């Protein structure tokens, strides 16, 4: 009977060791997930300026049969459009950044506040 109890205690100790290992691995996965989110936080929401530039670049370089006069006209129109939109976009972006609700650090702070 003594041998059976010793074996039982050894199995309990071994299973506790495995539980601790699983807890550590889950904690490692959580940490890696947070690092991944922080590393790629800038890729979540593209800036409207980049979308506008990509659309204009596609319109400017997308047509293979366009004449150089048409490309020059498109470049001038794009430049004029960007000059008219930049003050508006700059004011829009400065307001969203000034409020502090757009960044990943404010999300992390709100998550920490919920946990407490």
Buried (B, 14 or more C-beta within 10 A) or exposed (E): EEEEEEEEEEEEEEEEEEEEEEEEEEEEEEEEEEEEEEEEBEEEEEEEBEEBEEEBEEBBEEEEEBEEEEBEEBEEEBEEEBEEBEEEBEEEBEEEEEEEEEEEEEEBEEEEEEEE
